């Protein structure tokens, strides 16, 4: 059956059929991907966050679905669809990370090293935090690489020694993955010979790279603003 997506009735019918399809795939065919899609459907279409949370949790526990673990962790972190529970959030970020979701590795790592509410009850764990952040960086999460570089640039008293060689390597990787702030740091490191052999030409090269990224970002933001104004 063909649906006319300009007609409200057709859109409603299409969405209802979609929900039926996801439920069948999840509960009858036991497909983890269908269960995750069902969770997204309950969240995005039905706005039933409690049911979505239950689906994400079950799909993580039963099938170790990476994205479902990540979603359920986020729900706990935000108190969305369930009571806010930071320990539960951390636990499911770890499950998501183990299952191969690198955003879970990032968030779990941040919970170990930053001032999130979970650390009110227990001390920060920099060793575990760096392990998780490094895993996210290895999984090509640019922000995670940049965050680790910042840790080594500053050092953490009594826990992590300042190490500009490591800072440079992580900054370089973050830059290569598209983080403009990391590119700016790489430029400065080359100019100063900090963590790497001094090289003015390289410093200028990475400065230009950072500025080009900044211009691309501004253009994208302007485009999105114009599209939003048009739609409004």
N, C-alpha and C positions, 0 to 999 in steps of 0.2 A: 504493500500500500504506500502510495506517495503522500507525503505531508507537505502542506503549504505553510512554511514557517512564518509567513506574514499573518496567518490567522491564529488568533489566541486559542481557539478550540483545538486546532491541529497541534499546536505547540504543547498544550496540556496532555493530549493523548500520546504524543511522542514521548514526553517525559515519563508518563505512567508506564508505558511499554518498556522504557529503558530500565525503570526500577524493577519491573517484573523480570526482565532479562538478567539483571545483576543478581537478584535474589535466587533465581533458578541456578545460575552459574555458581553461586556461593554455597547455598544450602543443599542443592540436589547433586550438582556435579563436583562439589568440594574443590573448586578452583580458587587458590589464594588470590590471583589477580582479580577475579570477579568479586571476591570479598572486599578487597581494597577499593575497587570501583563502587561497590555498594556503600561503603563508608563515606566515600567522597560524595556520592549521590545524596545520602542522608544529610550530610553536612551542607553541601552547596545548594541543593534543590529543595529538600524538605526542611532545612534549618533545624533538624532534630539532632542536637549535639549529643544528647545522652545516648541515643541509639547508635549514633556514629562512633562514639567513644567505645561502646561495648563491642561493636564490630571490629574496630581497629585493634582493641586489646586481644580479642579472641583470635584474630588473624595473625597477630604477632606471637601469641603463646602457642597456638596450634601449628602454625606453618612457618614461623620465623620470617614473615614477610617484612623485608627491610623498611619499606615506606610506611607500613602500618605501625611498626614499632616506633618509628619517628613521629608519626602523627599522634599516637597515644601518649608518647612522652610529652609532646607539646601541649596536649590537652591538660595533662597533670601540672605542667609548669605554669600554665595560664589559669587553671581552674575553669576550664571550658568543658562542659558536658559532664563534669565530675568535680569533686572537691579538690581544691589545690593541694598537691602533695609533692613536694620537691624531691623527697627520697624516691618516690615512685617514678617521678620524671627521670631522675638520674639512672635508675635501674633500667628503664626502657630505652634510654639513650644508649646505654651499654649494649643492650640486646640488639638495637638497630645497627650500632657500629660493628658488632660481631657479625651481623648478617650482611654487612657490606654497604650500609648507608652512611656516606661520609659526612653528611650534615649532622647525623647523630653523633659521630665522633667529635665534630666541632663543638656542638652544644654540651656534650658530656665533658669535654676538656675544659670548656669555659667555666662550667660549674665547679670544676676542681680548683681553678686558679683565680677566679674573680669573686667579687663580693655579692654573690647571689644569696638569697635567703637560706638556702640549704647549708651554707657555711656558718650560720649563726650557731648551730648545734655541734658542728665538728670542724676541725682545723682544715685548712687548705691542703691539698695533696698535689704538690707540683710535679712529682715524679709521674703519677698517673695522668695528670693533666697534660704534661708534655708528650706522654706516650699517645694519648688520644688525639691531641692536636697534630702531632707528627703523622699519625695515620690518616687524618683528614687531608693534610697537606700532600701526602703521597697519593691520595685519591684525587688530586688536582683541585682541592678547595683553596682558591687564591687567598681568601681572607685568613684562613688558618695559617698558611705559610707566612703571611704578613704579621699576624699576631705573634707567632713564635719569634720572628725576627725582632719584634719590639721587646720581647722578654729578654733576649740576649743583648740587645743594645743597652738596656737599662740595668739588667741584672736584678736579682731579688735578694735583699740582705738576708744572710744566714741560710739561703736555700739554693740560689742559682747564681753562679759567677758570670759577670759580664764577659761576653765572648764575641768580639767583632767578626771573627772569621765565620762563625756559625751564623751570625746576624746577616752577614753578606750573602751567604749561600741561600738562606731562607728568603731574603729580600729579592734576590735574583730570580728565584723560582716563582715567587709571588708576582713579580713584574712580568715574567714570561707568560703567566696565567692571566694577565690583564689587570693587575692592581696598580693604579697609577701612583698611589702614595708609595708603594714599594719601589717603583721606578725612580721616583724622586729621591728616595733614600739611597738607591744604588748609585745614582748620579753623584750625590754628596760623598759617598764612600770612595768612589773612584777619584774624585777631586782631592780628597784629603789623604788618600792612601790608607783608609781606615778599614781593616779587615781584608784588604786586597791591595795589590801593588798600585801605586798612584799612576793614573792615566787620564790626562786632561781630555783627550779625544773621546775616550769612552764616557767620561763624565758628561761631556756635551751631547753625546749620542743618546744617553739615557734621559738627560734633561729634555731633549726634543721629544723622546718617546712619551714621557710623562705629560708634556704640554699637548701633544697630539691627542692623547687619551682624554685629557681635560676638555679639549674642544669638542671631541666626539660626544662626551657626556653632556655638555651644554646643549649641543644641537639636538640630542635625543630628548632631553628634558623639554626643550622648546617645542619640539614636534609633538610630544605627548600633551603638553599644555594646550597647544593649538587644537589638537584633536578633541580634547576634553571640552574646550570652549565651544567647538562646533557642535558636539553632541548635546551639550546643555541647551 
